[in-house]
């Protein structure tokens, strides 16, 4: 057992009512999960306020409550601790409760709009191939060396993060690569963690439904680098105009990577095809199975990180050439009739533009590029017409369809996407609400050597409609539809 005073170490406390020298069973921020001897942390969320559930948590056995305002009515045998920010307190307490697990391995955070999953996942893959015990905290999955766990958020809550880091400690994991989302930073989920390094990928239009303005979104990303210690490194994309901004107040040692600028890790694309990339990195040539200029940036970030973590250059280059693409990130197949289908998570304007420009660079223009794309419901509406504009402009045919409509009417979402289409591109677009039907039509329209891009959902194996999750896998569906055409 651990005492309350020990898990409150380094928490900024305003007031205490009761005794902190008491045993703690576990920490909870969901009142429904509270049991006897627990600490209940009252979090003010976007939908509900944990302060409204303090009384319920106490009735269920909570012996202590962490809150931003001590309630007027308090129980004599319960300890109440008032803090400025309950989310920050939860994160620090979680780290203390699990024995500060981030200090016992080298934790690397990857942040930016696009590329987080690819970089974190491929770093996991590379260090595993190098013979290390490795952990991964990503959108797709959580890995504790070889053990796989399902992921529910890009950056999990601080209790989940620390519990998995503790599992990693228990099996001797040496390196952990973690996606750090803007939501995660803003909601203080990464507070109390000790990062050995941070990677910045890029910044473009996303999550403005949550952050309100682009500058707020940018500054939340920057806050992650502001929090790095002088023992850590900060590796940034110098070709992104926000790259230098991320480093303005960081104490970490600063490094950069780029394709177009002078940088510590400088890359040049020598060949780019559907078979892969031939890159020159700091005067060394390397062939990789990944495709496109956006992956060239990802590979530079991976190379730089491996070097900064002490791997030898030649070993890193050999390992880069063996890396396999990540599920739902430019994942492709070629049918018997020579139709290429690409499934990608591109759900932001910048990501969609990158994938389409890559496909246009690779193809000879003797074949058609057919894009199936939609936008998620209950999310940033401003990007919808931009996505429609990009898809219709850079494709021979754009099919607008459902993504995860969630609680919104999918037809209304598609109408928002259609608003971005310019008059000269109207004839290139069709709208099919049913996503499976849209993929089927794309396959039927395609001829030999044509390319189909299915964008937006990538690795996801479900669709969210009216609060329900329905089995849905873009890659499996396009594979099946193309098989039918071969018969």
C-alpha positions in Angstrom: 0.0 0.0 0.0 1.1 3.6 -0.6 0.1 6.6 1.5 -1.8 9.6 0.3 1.0 12.0 1.3 3.4 10.0 -1.0 1.3 10.2 -4.1 0.8 14.0 -3.5 4.5 14.5 -3.8 5.2 17.6 -6.1 1.4 18.3 -6.4 0.7 22.1 -5.9 -1.8 22.1 -3.0 -4.0 25.0 -1.9 -5.7 23.5 1.1 -6.2 20.2 3.0 -9.2 19.1 5.1 -8.3 15.9 6.9 -5.3 13.5 7.2 -2.9 12.8 4.4 -1.2 9.9 6.3 -3.7 7.3 5.1 -3.3 4.3 2.9 -4.5 4.5 -0.7 -6.0 1.6 -2.6 -6.0 3.1 -6.0 -6.6 6.4 -7.9 -9.8 7.0 -9.9 -11.3 9.9 -11.9 -14.4 8.1 -12.9 -16.8 7.9 -10.0 -18.4 4.8 -11.3 -15.2 2.9 -10.8 -14.5 4.1 -7.2 -14.3 1.4 -4.5 -13.3 1.4 -0.8 -10.1 3.1 0.1 -9.7 4.9 -3.3 -8.7 8.5 -4.1 -11.2 10.2 -6.3 -9.9 13.0 -8.5 -12.7 15.4 -9.6 -11.9 16.5 -13.2 -13.7 19.2 -15.0 -14.3 17.7 -18.4 -15.8 19.0 -21.6 -19.1 17.1 -21.0 -19.3 16.7 -17.2 -17.7 18.0 -14.1 -16.3 15.5 -11.6 -17.1 17.9 -8.8 -20.8 16.9 -9.3 -19.9 13.3 -8.4 -17.8 13.8 -5.2 -20.7 12.8 -2.9 -21.4 9.7 -5.0 -17.6 8.7 -4.9 -17.5 9.1 -1.1 -20.6 6.9 -0.7 -18.9 4.3 -2.8 -15.9 4.3 -0.4 -13.5 7.0 -1.5 -11.4 7.9 1.5 -9.9 11.0 -0.1 -11.0 13.5 -2.8 -8.7 15.7 -4.9 -10.7 18.7 -6.2 -10.4 22.3 -7.3 -12.9 23.5 -4.7 -13.5 21.7 -1.4 -17.3 21.2 -1.1 -19.3 23.0 1.5 -20.5 19.7 3.1 -17.6 17.4 4.0 -17.4 14.0 5.7 -15.3 13.8 8.9 -13.5 10.6 7.9 -12.7 11.7 4.4 -9.6 13.8 3.3 -10.2 16.6 0.9 -7.3 18.2 -1.0 -7.8 21.4 -3.0 -5.5 22.0 -6.0 -5.3 24.6 -8.8 -5.6 22.1 -11.6 -7.0 18.6 -11.0 -5.8 17.3 -14.4 -2.2 18.2 -13.5 -2.6 16.8 -10.0 -3.9 13.5 -11.5 -1.0 13.1 -13.8 1.6 13.8 -11.1 -0.2 11.5 -8.7 -0.4 8.7 -11.3 3.4 8.9 -11.8 4.0 8.8 -8.1 1.5 5.9 -7.6 3.3 3.7 -10.2 6.8 4.6 -8.9 7.7 7.2 -11.6 8.1 4.6 -14.3 9.1 7.1 -17.1 12.4 7.6 -15.3 13.3 3.9 -15.6 13.3 3.9 -19.4 14.0 6.4 -22.3 10.7 7.9 -23.2 10.4 9.7 -26.6 7.4 11.8 -27.4 6.3 12.4 -31.0 4.0 15.4 -31.7 2.6 17.3 -34.7 -0.4 17.1 -37.0 0.7 14.2 -39.3 3.2 11.4 -39.0 3.0 10.7 -35.3 1.8 7.1 -35.6 4.2 6.3 -38.4 7.3 7.7 -36.7 6.4 6.2 -33.2 5.5 2.8 -34.8 8.6 2.6 -37.0 10.9 3.6 -34.2 9.4 0.7 -32.2 10.0 -1.6 -35.1 13.6 -0.3 -35.7 14.7 -0.7 -32.0 13.1 -4.1 -31.8 15.1 -5.2 -34.8 18.2 -3.7 -33.1 17.7 -6.2 -30.3 16.2 -3.9 -27.6 13.1 -4.4 -25.4 10.7 -1.6 -26.6 7.4 -0.1 -25.8 4.8 1.8 -27.9 1.9 4.1 -27.0 0.1 4.9 -30.2 -3.3 5.5 -31.9 -3.2 2.0 -33.4 -2.1 0.0 -30.4 -0.1 -0.2 -27.2 2.9 -2.6 -27.1 4.7 -3.7 -24.0 7.6 -5.3 -25.8 5.8 -8.2 -27.6 2.5 -7.9 -25.7 -0.3 -6.1 -27.6 -3.1 -4.0 -26.0 -5.9 -2.1 -27.6 -5.6 1.7 -27.8 -8.6 4.0 -27.3 -7.0 7.5 -27.6 -3.9 8.9 -29.4 -2.6 9.9 -25.9 -4.3 7.8 -23.2 -5.2 9.3 -19.8 -2.4 9.7 -17.3 -3.3 6.7 -15.2 -3.3 4.5 -18.3 0.0 5.9 -19.5 1.7 5.3 -16.2 0.2 1.9 -15.7 1.6 0.8 -19.0 5.0 2.4 -18.4 5.1 0.4 -15.1 4.3 -2.8 -17.1 7.2 -1.9 -19.4 9.5 -1.4 -16.3 8.4 -4.8 -15.1 9.6 -6.6 -18.3 12.8 -4.6 -18.7 11.7 -2.2 -21.6 14.6 0.2 -22.4 12.9 2.5 -24.9 9.3 3.7 -25.3 7.9 5.7 -28.2 4.8 7.6 -27.6 2.4 9.7 -29.7 1.7 13.0 -27.9 -1.5 14.7 -29.1 -2.5 18.3 -28.6 -5.5 17.0 -26.6 -3.2 15.0 -24.4 -0.9 18.0 -23.7 -3.8 20.4 -23.1 -5.5 18.0 -20.7 -2.2 17.6 -18.8 -2.0 13.9 -19.5 1.8 14.0 -20.0 2.6 16.0 -16.8 4.9 14.3 -14.4 6.5 12.2 -17.2 10.2 12.4 -17.8 10.9 12.5 -21.6 14.4 11.7 -23.0 13.4 13.4 -26.2 10.7 15.0 -28.3 10.1 15.0 -32.1 8.1 17.6 -34.0 6.7 16.5 -37.4 4.7 19.4 -38.8 1.6 21.6 -38.2 -1.4 22.0 -40.3 -5.2 22.6 -40.0 -6.7 20.1 -37.5 -8.6 19.9 -34.2 -9.9 23.5 -34.4 -13.2 22.2 -33.1 -11.3 21.7 -29.8 -8.6 24.4 -29.8 -10.7 27.2 -31.4 -7.7 28.9 -33.2 -4.7 27.7 -35.0 -2.4 29.7 -32.7 -3.9 28.0 -29.7 -3.4 24.6 -31.3 0.3 25.5 -32.2 1.0 26.8 -28.6 -0.4 23.6 -27.0 2.1 21.6 -29.2 4.9 24.0 -28.2 4.0 23.5 -24.5 5.3 19.9 -24.8 8.8 21.2 -25.9 8.7 23.9 -23.2 8.4 21.1 -20.6 11.4 19.1 -21.8 14.5 19.1 -19.5 18.0 20.1 -20.3 18.9 16.3 -20.4 16.5 15.7 -23.2 16.7 16.4 -27.0 14.3 18.2 -29.2 14.3 17.2 -32.9 12.3 19.4 -35.2 11.3 19.5 -38.9 13.1 22.6 -40.1 11.1 22.7 -43.4 7.9 23.4 -41.4 7.6 27.1 -40.6 6.5 26.2 -37.1 9.6 24.0 -36.4 11.8 26.8 -35.1 8.8 28.2 -33.0 8.5 24.9 -31.1 12.1 25.3 -29.8 11.9 28.9 -28.7 11.7 28.2 -24.9 12.9 24.6 -24.6 15.8 23.7 -22.3 16.4 20.5 -24.4 19.3 20.2 -26.8 18.1 21.2 -30.2 18.4 19.3 -33.5 16.7 19.5 -36.9 15.9 17.4 -40.0 14.9 18.7 -43.5 14.7 17.9 -47.2 14.8 21.6 -48.3 17.0 23.3 -45.7 20.3 22.9 -44.1 19.8 20.7 -41.0 21.6 18.2 -38.7 19.9 15.4 -40.6 19.6 16.4 -44.2 17.8 14.2 -46.8 17.4 14.1 -50.5 14.9 12.0 -52.5 16.8 10.2 -55.3 14.0 7.9 -56.5 10.3 7.8 -55.6 8.1 5.0 -56.9 5.4 2.6 -55.7 8.2 0.2 -54.9 9.8 2.6 -52.4 12.2 5.5 -51.8 15.8 5.9 -52.5 17.1 8.5 -50.1 20.4 10.2 -49.4 20.7 11.0 -45.7 23.8 12.9 -44.6 25.7 11.6 -47.7 24.6 8.0 -47.1 22.2 6.3 -49.6 19.5 4.1 -48.3 16.6 2.2 -50.1 13.4 1.9 -48.1 10.0 0.2 -48.7 8.1 3.4 -47.7 6.7 5.7 -50.3 6.4 9.5 -50.8 8.0 12.7 -49.7 6.0 12.7 -46.4 7.6 9.4 -45.6 11.0 10.8 -46.4 10.4 13.3 -43.6 9.3 10.5 -41.3 12.4 8.5 -42.1 14.7 11.5 -41.4 13.0 11.9 -38.0 13.5 8.2 -37.3 17.2 8.3 -38.4 17.9 11.4 -36.3 16.2 9.9 -33.2 18.1 6.6 -33.6 21.4 8.5 -33.8 20.6 10.7 -30.8 19.7 7.6 -28.8 23.2 6.1 -29.6 22.7 3.7 -32.5 25.5 3.5 -35.0 24.9 5.2 -38.4 25.5 2.1 -40.6 23.3 -0.1 -38.4 20.5 2.5 -38.4 20.6 2.7 -42.2 20.4 -1.1 -42.6 17.5 -1.1 -40.2 15.7 1.7 -42.1 15.8 -0.3 -45.3 14.0 -3.2 -43.5 11.1 -1.2 -42.1 7.6 -2.3 -43.1 4.8 0.3 -43.6 2.3 0.8 -40.7 -1.2 -0.4 -41.0 -3.5 2.1 -42.7 -0.6 4.4 -43.5 -0.1 4.3 -47.3 -1.0 0.6 -47.2 -1.5 -0.7 -50.7 -2.3 -3.7 -52.8 -2.2 -4.4 -56.5 -5.0 -6.5 -58.0 -4.7 -9.2 -60.7 -6.1 -6.6 -63.1 -3.2 -4.2 -62.2 -5.4 -1.8 -60.2 -3.5 -0.3 -57.3 -5.6 0.5 -54.1 -4.1 2.6 -51.4 -5.6 2.9 -47.9 -4.4 5.9 -45.8 -5.4 7.6 -42.6 -5.2 11.0 -44.3 -8.0 12.9 -42.4 -6.6 16.4 -42.5 -6.2 18.7 -45.6 -2.5 18.6 -45.4 -2.3 14.8 -45.1 -4.7 14.3 -48.0 -2.7 16.8 -50.1 0.5 14.9 -49.3 -0.8 11.5 -50.3 -2.5 12.8 -53.5 0.6 14.7 -54.5 2.8 11.6 -53.9 0.5 9.5 -56.1 0.5 12.1 -58.8 4.3 12.3 -58.7 4.6 8.5 -59.0 2.0 7.9 -61.8 2.6 8.5 -65.5 -0.8 10.3 -66.1 -1.8 7.5 -68.4 -3.9 6.1 -65.6 -6.7 7.6 -63.5 -6.5 8.5 -59.8 -9.8 7.8 -58.1 -10.2 9.2 -54.5 -12.8 8.0 -51.9 -12.9 10.4 -49.0 -15.2 11.8 -46.3 -15.0 13.8 -43.0 -15.8 12.7 -39.5 -18.9 14.0 -37.7 -18.8 16.0 -34.5 -15.4 17.3 -35.4 -13.8 20.4 -37.0 -16.2 21.5 -39.7 -13.9 24.1 -41.2 -11.7 21.5 -42.9 -14.5 19.8 -44.8 -14.7 22.1 -47.8 -10.9 22.2 -47.9 -10.8 18.4 -48.1 -13.4 18.5 -50.9 -11.3 21.1 -52.8 -8.1 19.1 -52.5 -9.7 15.7 -53.4 -11.5 17.1 -56.5 -8.5 19.2 -57.7 -5.8 16.5 -57.4 -7.9 13.4 -58.6 -9.4 12.4 -61.9 -12.5 11.3 -59.9 -13.5 12.1 -56.3 -16.1 10.1 -54.5 -17.4 11.9 -51.4 -18.8 9.5 -48.7 -19.2 8.8 -45.0 -16.2 8.6 -42.7 -17.3 8.3 -39.0 -20.5 10.4 -39.0 -21.0 9.8 -35.3 -24.1 11.8 -34.2 -24.2 14.0 -37.3 -26.3 13.4 -40.5 -23.8 12.0 -43.0 -25.5 13.7 -45.9 -25.0 17.1 -44.2 -21.3 16.3 -43.8 -21.0 15.5 -47.5 -22.7 18.7 -48.4 -20.1 20.6 -46.4 -17.3 18.7 -48.3 -19.0 19.5 -51.7 -18.9 23.3 -50.9 -15.1 23.3 -51.5 -15.4 21.9 -55.1 -14.6 24.6 -57.7 -16.8 24.8 -60.8 -14.3 23.3 -63.2 -14.1 20.2 -61.0 -17.9 19.6 -60.5 -18.0 16.8 -63.2 -15.2 15.0 -61.5 -17.2 14.4 -58.3 -19.9 12.1 -57.1 -21.4 11.6 -53.7 -22.4 8.2 -52.2 -23.3 8.2 -48.6 -22.8 4.4 -48.0 -19.0 4.0 -47.6 -19.0 0.4 -48.7 -21.0 1.3 -51.8 -18.6 4.2 -52.5 -15.6 1.8 -52.4 -17.4 -0.7 -54.6 -18.2 2.0 -57.3 -14.5 3.2 -57.2 -13.4 -0.4 -58.0 -15.9 -0.6 -60.8 -14.8 2.7 -62.3 -11.1 1.7 -62.2 -9.4 0.2 -65.2 -6.0 -1.5 -65.6 -3.2 0.6 -64.0 -5.6 3.0 -62.4 -5.0 4.0 -58.7 -7.7 4.1 -56.0 -7.1 6.1 -52.8 -9.3 5.4 -49.9 -8.6 8.1 -47.4 -9.6 9.1 -43.8 -10.0 5.9 -41.7 -6.7 4.0 -42.4 -6.2 1.4 -39.7 -9.6 1.7 -38.2 -11.7 -1.4 -38.4 -15.1 0.2 -37.6 -17.5 3.0 -38.5 -19.1 5.1 -35.8 -22.8 5.8 -36.7 -25.3 7.2 -34.2 -23.2 6.1 -31.2 -22.7 2.6 -32.5 -19.5 1.0 -33.8 -20.0 -1.2 -36.8 -17.3 -3.5 -38.2 -15.7 -1.8 -41.2 -12.2 -2.2 -42.6 -11.3 -0.2 -45.7 -8.4 -2.4 -46.7 -10.4 -5.6 -46.4 -13.4 -4.2 -48.3 -11.4 -2.8 -51.3 -9.5 -6.1 -51.4 -12.8 -8.1 -51.6 -14.3 -5.7 -54.2 -11.2 -5.9 -56.4 -11.3 -9.8 -56.1 -14.9 -9.8 -57.4 -13.8 -7.9 -60.5 -11.2 -10.6 -61.3 -13.8 -13.3 -61.5 
